[in-house]
């Protein structure tokens, strides 16, 4: 989370120079079975109310996304919401000074 949009720049730099930044090697891998949820989160994270602070992703947005991708089973839907909320809560509570150097 601390890199923000710097990941794309680092990847481009690595491809152009043939060097690999150590931080790119240390990125966590998203397990294959969670790629759908991770992709959903990346899209949904831009759909939040913003005021003095970053608000949570709106439930209506999560629900619309789930409907679009036919997540109809209530248990799967509840799990999807819980995973999106967990990632959202983590991002909203992250402070750049928390990053490890």
C-alpha positions as CSV (number, residue, x, y, z in Angstrom):
1,X,0.0,0.0,0.0
2,X,2.9,2.3,0.6
3,X,3.9,2.3,-3.0
4,X,0.7,3.6,-4.4
5,X,1.1,4.0,-8.1
6,X,4.9,3.5,-7.9
7,X,4.6,-0.2,-8.7
8,X,3.9,0.4,-12.4
9,X,6.9,2.8,-12.5
10,X,9.2,0.3,-10.8
11,X,8.1,-2.5,-13.1
12,X,8.7,-0.3,-16.2
13,X,12.1,0.7,-14.8
14,X,13.0,-2.9,-14.1
15,X,12.0,-3.9,-17.7
16,X,14.0,-1.1,-19.2
17,X,17.2,-1.5,-17.2
18,X,17.2,-5.2,-16.7
19,X,17.5,-4.6,-12.9
20,X,15.0,-5.7,-10.4
21,X,14.3,-3.5,-7.4
22,X,14.4,-5.6,-4.2
23,X,11.0,-4.4,-3.2
24,X,9.5,-6.0,-6.3
25,X,10.9,-9.3,-5.2
26,X,9.3,-9.0,-1.8
27,X,5.8,-8.3,-2.9
28,X,3.2,-10.8,-1.6
29,X,1.6,-13.1,-4.1
30,X,-2.2,-13.2,-4.1
31,X,-3.3,-16.9,-4.1
32,X,-5.0,-17.9,-7.3
33,X,-8.4,-18.6,-5.5
34,X,-8.4,-15.0,-4.3
35,X,-7.6,-13.2,-7.6
36,X,-11.2,-12.6,-8.4
37,X,-11.8,-10.9,-5.0
38,X,-8.5,-8.9,-5.3
39,X,-9.5,-7.7,-8.8
40,X,-12.9,-6.8,-7.5
41,X,-11.4,-4.8,-4.6
42,X,-9.1,-2.9,-7.0
43,X,-12.1,-1.8,-8.9
44,X,-14.4,-1.1,-5.9
45,X,-11.8,0.8,-3.9
46,X,-12.4,3.8,-6.2
47,X,-16.1,3.9,-5.3
48,X,-16.2,5.4,-1.9
49,X,-17.5,8.5,-0.2
50,X,-14.7,11.0,0.4
51,X,-15.0,13.8,2.9
52,X,-12.5,14.9,5.5
53,X,-11.4,11.2,5.5
54,X,-11.6,8.3,3.1
55,X,-15.0,6.6,3.7
56,X,-15.7,2.9,3.3
57,X,-16.6,1.3,-0.1
58,X,-20.4,1.7,-0.3
59,X,-22.4,-1.5,0.2
60,X,-24.5,-0.6,-2.9
61,X,-21.3,-0.8,-5.0
62,X,-20.3,-4.1,-3.6
63,X,-23.8,-5.5,-4.1
64,X,-23.9,-4.2,-7.7
65,X,-20.5,-5.8,-8.4
66,X,-21.7,-9.1,-6.9
67,X,-24.9,-9.0,-9.0
68,X,-22.9,-8.2,-12.1
69,X,-20.8,-11.3,-11.6
70,X,-23.7,-13.6,-10.4
71,X,-22.6,-14.0,-6.8
72,X,-26.1,-15.1,-5.9
73,X,-25.5,-17.6,-3.1
74,X,-26.0,-15.8,0.2
75,X,-23.0,-17.5,1.9
76,X,-20.7,-16.6,-1.1
77,X,-22.1,-13.1,-1.1
78,X,-21.5,-12.7,2.7
79,X,-17.9,-14.0,2.3
80,X,-17.3,-11.7,-0.7
81,X,-18.5,-8.7,1.3
82,X,-16.4,-9.7,4.3
83,X,-13.3,-10.0,2.2
84,X,-13.9,-6.7,0.5
85,X,-14.6,-5.0,3.9
86,X,-11.4,-6.5,5.4
87,X,-9.2,-5.2,2.6
88,X,-11.0,-1.8,2.7
89,X,-10.6,-1.5,6.5
90,X,-6.9,-2.4,6.2
91,X,-6.3,0.2,3.5
92,X,-8.2,2.9,5.3
93,X,-6.3,2.3,8.5
94,X,-2.9,2.2,6.8
95,X,-0.6,5.1,7.5
96,X,2.5,5.6,5.4
97,X,4.7,5.8,8.5
98,X,3.7,2.2,9.2
99,X,5.7,0.9,6.3
100,X,8.8,-1.1,7.2
101,X,12.1,0.0,5.7
